[in-house]
Amino acid sequence: MKRMLLKNYDVTLGQLIDLSSPLDYLEKHDARAVNIPYQKFMMNYDRYLKKDLPYFLICTKGMHSGKAVMMLEYLGYDVTQVLY
C-alpha cells in the first residue's frame, strides 16, 4: 500500500479526496481536498475514479482512507493513502 505525508502532497500529483464525515471535514481538512464521505465514496467509487489517473485519499484518523486504498489497489486503481 502506497502512503505519503500530507506535507509531501502537491496538486500536480493527482486529486486529493477526503473521506471524512462532513462534520470531521469541517473541523479539519486540507483546502486542496474534495470531501466525499467514506460510505458514499465506497458505494460509488467507479463514479469518482478513473483507472488511468492517480488519486490520493485522506481522512481524519487514517482508518477509512487505509481501507479504501487497500481495496482500490486490489481493483487496479492508482491510489495512495495520505497521512496528516
SULDAGI-V617995 format. One record per residue. N is the residue number from 1. RES is the residue in one letter. SS is DSSP state (H for helix, E for strand, C for the rest). Layout:
n->{N	N}
res->{RES	RES}
ss->{SS	SS}
This chain:
n->{1	2	3	4	5	6	7	8	9	10	11	12	13	14	15	16	17	18	19	20	21	22	23	24	25	26	27	28	29	30	31	32	33	34	35	36	37	38	39	40	41	42	43	44	45	46	47	48	49	50	51	52	53	54	55	56	57	58	59	60	61	62	63	64	65	66	67	68	69	70	71	72	73	74	75	76	77	78	79	80	81	82	83	84}
res->{M	K	R	M	L	L	K	N	Y	D	V	T	L	G	Q	L	I	D	L	S	S	P	L	D	Y	L	E	K	H	D	A	R	A	V	N	I	P	Y	Q	K	F	M	M	N	Y	D	R	Y	L	K	K	D	L	P	Y	F	L	I	C	T	K	G	M	H	S	G	K	A	V	M	M	L	E	Y	L	G	Y	D	V	T	Q	V	L	Y}
ss->{C	C	E	E	E	H	H	H	C	C	H	H	H	C	E	E	E	E	C	C	C	H	H	H	H	H	H	C	C	C	C	C	C	E	E	C	C	H	H	H	H	H	H	C	H	H	H	H	C	C	C	C	C	E	E	E	E	E	C	C	C	C	H	H	H	H	H	H	H	H	H	H	H	H	C	C	C	E	E	E	E	E	E	C}
